[in-house]
Amino acid sequence: MAKKSKRYRAISEKVEAGREYSLTDAVALVKECATAKFDESVELHVKLGVDPRHADQQVRSTVGLPHGTGHTKRVLVIASAEKQQDAKDAGADFVGGEEKVAEIDGGWLDFDALIATPDMMKVIGRLGKVLGPRGLMPSAKTNTVTADVAGAVKEIKAGRVEFRVDKAGIIHNGVGRASFTTTQLAENIQTILRAIIKARPSAVKGTYLKSISISSTMGVGVKVDALAVQKETGE
């Protein structure tokens, strides 16, 4: 078993074992534990009562965070020729057509989000095995397959994030940085939790939000009272 560092042991002692904190208290504690020499990311982890093996229990959507994530996303747009200038004008980092598909096929993945016009999906489709596992495959559900490429680029640059459940039934998402205020982080978390609750599949029965925790990059996990959060979010 790997030996924990002195710093990690020190911040672990700040978190009461087994306790579920209010969202505000949990955020404040995560910020207090973010003692690394860089501005740590803050991440949200939500365990859902879904079985991702079933198509009707998939949870995937997008939401705009009111305070952004603190990260500048590199956006690639693969579009028909008449839409490429719109994408460039909107601030896309990379723009092209089928030549970009060939680059990805050759191993290039130096981007964080991919937007495509509907007519390009017939050539992008063959990249499913590469893009799918990385959460980069464009989808109409996440507004990344759209004719309005300019609008989609602006939304992502402004702080729109995608969330999706993994094979273990957990959603992991960045919600900001440790330098954000407690209020900013709490509002970002409440926003994404509302979206996750709204995206609940009708096939899911029983408890939907099983557990919630937040942590910083180099910090420890802090459990959040899921029932209290649902009341706070008005859901």
ABEGO torsion letter per residue (X at the ends): XBBBBAAAAAAAAABBBGBBBBAAAAAAAAAAABABABBBBBBBBBBBBBBAABAAABBBBBBBBAAEAGBBBBBBBBBBAAAAAAAAAAGBABBBBAAAAAAAAAGBABBABBBBBAAAAAAAAAAAAAAAAAGABBBAAAGABBABAAAAAAAAAAGBBBBBBBAAGBBBBBAEBAABBAAAAAAAAAAAAAAAAAABBAABBEBABABBBBBBAABBBBBBBAAAAAAAAGX
